[in-house]
């Protein structure tokens, strides 16, 4: 069964840090782009970051660039998101998702999603 | 960049609804559109990819189209299980990032 399981969420004070993990199973992890998507309480979906199969390309939404770092370990079938300098507006459910990206970047979509892990930034 | 969707649509069971998604040349105009369904309290699910292709296991009551910088999702023979939030999305070449639409809540009357 294809599965993604996130972990690492929790309550953190503003300015603090967290590391989210996503464990993949049931597919060849090293052959897929991977993404993080978040959803603030009562709000819509927001793409956060993605990473190429070999980790050589990474993209971030402007609001997290310089504070968040996406990485992966293909030997452990795992995706990570390091969250630093956290702000109240980073409070959200964070989803890990498997992605397909065209070599020309014409298409990009996320076809497998985890159930999410909740990050709450509050003093 | 923002993909604009109507906040909500509603229709009676067995009817048809259409959700619009308006973008620009940097996103929909030059990249494929995808549609996601999010049932209450659940993770999103891919419905449509590459403008109009049904994802595996998705009912053929769902269909989608694209023209220029706009796209639309149609749900025919509406059922109570279709009550959910629906998001369009596309890669944005000018941002080098992925953008979601504002989301549309579908209510079955």
Interface residues (C-beta under 8 A of the other chain):
Chain A: X35 X37 X44 X45 X46 X47 X50 X59 X60 X61 X62 X95 X100 X101 X102 X105 X106 X107 X108 X109 X110 X111 X113 X114 X115 X116
Chain B: X30 X31 X32 X34 X36 X38 X43 X44 X45 X46 X49 X50 X55 X85 X87 X89 X90 X91 X93 X95 X96 X97 X98 X99 X100 X101 X102 X103
